Amino acid sequence: SPLLHEPTVSPKAVELALTLAIQKLAAATDEHTRAERKADLLVLVERLTGGAGAHPRVHRSVETVLGWLTPDEQLSLLPTLISSSEGQDRLWLVMSLGHAQVAAGNPADAAETLAGIIDQLPAEEQDKAARELVRLYLASGQPVRALDTFQARNLMSPGAEGLQEAIQLARLAGKDVLERQWLESLMRQYTADITELRRLRALQLGQGDLAQVAMTAERVAGMPAAVVEDRIWAARVWEWRGQPEKALARWQSLYLSAGHPEALQRATALAQELFRWPELVKTLETARARGELGADGYLVLGDAYTRAVELDKAVAVLEEGQRKHPSVAGFKDRLYQLYVNNNRYLDAIALFERQDVLSEGDRLVLANLYWRTRRVERAFETLSVSFQNPDFAAEAELMRLDLLTMLGDVDKIRAEYSQLMAGSWRQHGPGVADRLIGLAAQFGDYERVAELARYRFQRTGNARYIPILADAQANTGQWEALERTLAQWRSDPAHRQDGLYWTFRGRLFEQRGKAGDAEKAYRQALRLNPGSEDILSAWGWLLVAEPQRKSDKLNAILTELSSQSGQRQYALLAYGYSALGQDKRSRYWLQKWRTENAVEPRALEEQAGLAQSLGDQASAFHLRRLAARQVPRRVEPRTPSRQRSPDELSSGYRV
């Protein structure tokens, strides 16, 4: 119509023109015709609305057109319409653009569009629009902006559902602090389900709030829907909070009722640490009855019965464990100790004779048992094989000397030693030569020790013999000679980086009453050899003499030693904790010491003294009685010992 080309077109004419164009589009019978008529419709819309003076009703007339357009066509058309509109028409068109963006699969663009006009909407519509904006942000992968909008617009509705919505948004946005805050609100005001409580528990743990974790974990564990994993959580948290007694009760209950393997492991460990032997026995016997007791469990159960002086039960458990786990040496070792401690030497002998193949170490022990039962010929026969291990070979030689000692013929023993030292002893290999150093030390012939150490150093250039020389001098209190040796040692530029040098220097200062200088030397030695058991031991014994002077340092040394796998400083740990007044720990390490040195007379005497000081008169009496009837169980390498007794602060170096 010519009227449509006028500068201004009446709204009625626009409506009529658009209505006719839509009717023509609707009447199209094929796709080609439909496409042509839709193109005509779009041209008409642009012509009618493109002018600056278009009447507002002209823009509103477009609403009927949009329903016939695809989202992409709407996205193409609407920006032009928006640019030429204003006021409410423009607001309506922008909202239409947002709907088109959503329909076209562009929620991020739709969110930006809605965010730009939300404050222009009527107040009563803004909350609804804000919720739609939150949804669009989530749909477009922008959970942080969704949460920000939720908070800024105060969209949380009252009641549990509102809190749950907020919790979900905080979780999606990764805002753990907010999520925890709202979860705790939900838990306080309403009935939170177990899934939400589990999430709260994890958040509290992630933020290091163990007190709240414990409360939540206990609440979860007590719910009807709780599973084994929830009860495990509760037990773990008590351990993390440093309350092993409560943790033990949880773990034991969990194992007895559910048979969880971690519960067995933790209940066993905690019962040992807390000296709760009845609980330990109950747990392990349950595992034994269920067929769930492993090799370590049998060993621990046997130890528990041994501590309770139920030796028949201990033997029965250990024998059963050995049958099930024949390759585990711990059974043989413990049964051996039980038999020997109760003078059941024939049972101990049978224990080794049942073995198809004897290791070199077992052969030495068996020879020792024959010795104890006065079967000297069998002992010699057992030792008559060729030992491949140099240390075992030397020990076998020394055991032969001990057998001569049993016969009381000191002259023959001396003759054997003299024969080993006589002639061309300098031609011996390093293993034999080193054993000769040990023999010389055994007979107190430290001049020979020094001579041998000097010779080996000259022959090999191996600086490890200088510490042996220094050790011999320290063991005999030759402090001036030790000072000269240390001076010789200083000629080696590497001495400053040798922890042993500083260790012996500390010993020298210690003996001269310069405790401060001794500590400095030990500190330097420890810097060069972090975690060295020998250095920690030397320093620890120094501090044990005056525990009140540096109790914190002594406690730190004892803590580090006790955490080292395979460390053997049970005596120091027992005495050190006793000196610090920590009797419970002292008793624990005293028991370790007793297990390690079960039949060593000197160790038994020292253990008896410590047990008496801890108020355990029965153990002290038992240990002294045991020491009185013992002879050395086996021959140890006779090099200067690294062990330091509490009353003789001397140290040594093992070749």
C-alpha positions, 0 to 999 in steps of 0.5 A: 500500500502507498500509505506504508511508504509515508514518513509516518504510518498510523499504528492501525495501518501497521497492524493491518499490514503486519496482519495481512503479511502474517496471514499470507505467511500462514497460507503458504503451502510449500517451503519455498513460498513460506521462505519468500513470504517470511523474507517479505515480512522481515523487510516490512517489519524493518521498514515500518519500525526502522524510522526514528518517528515510529509510533510505540504501537508500531513496535508493539505490533511486532509481538505477533511477528516474533512467534513466526520467527526462529530464535536465530531470526529473532536474534537478527531482527531484535537488535535493530528494533531495540536501537530504534525504540525507547521506554517500555517498548525498548524494555519489552524488546530487550526481554524478547531478545533474552528469550531468543538468546535462551531459545538459541542456546546462549544462556550466557548472552541471555544472562547479560541481557537480563542483567542489563535491564533487571533494575528497570523492571517493575519492583514486583517483577524483579525477584522473579527476574532475579531468580531467572538470572540465577538460573541463566548464570548456572546454565551458562557455567557461572555459579559464582555470579549466580551466588552473588546475584542470589545474595545481592538480591536477597533471594533466600526464601524462608524455611529449609528449602531456602537454605537448601537452595543456598547450600546448593549454590554455594557448593556449585560456586566452591564457596566452602565457608558459605556452604558450611555456614548455611549447612550449620544453620540448616542443622540447627533449625531443621532436620538435616538429612544424613547426606547434608551432614556428611557434607558438613563434616567434610567441610569442617574437616577441610577448615581444620575445625576438629571440635565441630567435626567431632560433633558432626561425626558423632551425630552422623554415626548415631543416625539410623541411616549411618553406614560403617564408613560413618562410624569409621569417620567418628573413630578417626576424628577422635584420634585426630583430636588426640583422644585415643581412649574414645577412639579405641572404644569406637574402633573396637566396637566397630570391629566387633560389630562389623569386622572392618579391617581398618577397625581391627588395625587401629583398635590393635595399635591404640590398645597397645599404645594405651596399655589396654591389654584386656581390650587388645586380647578381646579384639584379637581373639575375636579376629582369631575366631573369625579367621581374620588374624594375620601374622602381625596380629598373632605376634601381638596377641602372643605378646599380650598373653606374655605380658599377662604372664599367661605363657601357655596361651602365649605359646599356643597362639604363637605356635598356631601363628607359626603353622599358618605363617611359617615364613615369618621369623617373628614366631620363631623368635618369640617362641624361642624367648618364651622357651628360654625365659622359662628354661624350656631349652629342649623345646627351644632346641626342637623349634630350630631342629624342626627347620628344614634349613638353618640359616647361619644366624639360626645355626649360631642360636642352636649352638648356643642352646646346645651349649646351655644344655651341656651338649658341647659336642653338638654345639661344636658340630653345629658350628663346624660348617663354613660360614659365608657371612664374615660377621657370622664367621667371626661370631662362630669363632667367638662362640667357640671361645665361649664354649671354652669359657664354659669349660672354665679353661681361661688359658685356652681362651687366651691361647685361642685369642693369642693364636688369632693375634699371633703371626701374620695377623696383618695379612688377614682380610678386612673381615678377620682384621675387624673381628680381631679388633673386636676380640681385643676390645673384649679382652680389654686390650685397647692398645691392640685395638688402637694398633689394629685401627692404625694399621687398617687405616695405613693399609686401606686409607679408610678414615673409618678406623680413626673413629675406632681409635677414638672410640677405644680411647673414649672407652678407657677414659684416655681423654688426653689421647682422644684429644690428640686423635681428634687433632690428627683427625682435623688434618683431614679437610673433610673432618668438619663435615664428618658427624663422628668427629663432632660426636667424639668432640662432644664426648670430650667436652662432656667428660670435661664438664663442658655441657654447653660445648658438648651440646654444640658439638652434638648439634653440629654432628646432628646437622651433618647427620640428620636423625642419626640414632647414635648422635641423638643417643649421645646427646640424650644421655648427656641431657638425662644426667640433668633433665631439669636443665633442658627438659624440652630439648630432651623431650624433643630428642626422645620424640625423634628417636621414638619415631625412627623405624628400627631404632634400638635406643630403648634404654635411653627412651625408658630412662629419659621419659622416667627422668621427665616424669612421663612414667607411662611412656617410660614403662612402654619403652621399658617393655620394648627394652625387655623384649629386645634384651630378654635374657641379657643379664646386665640389661635385666639388672638395669631394667629391674632398677628402672622398674623399681624406680617406676614403682613396679616392684613385682617386675623388678623382682622378676627381672632380678630373679631372671638375671640371676639365672641367665648366662649370655644367650648368644655372642654379640660382635665384640667391637666397642659397643655403641650402647651407652649405659645410664651410669657409664656415659661411654660410647663406641663405634661398631666396625 
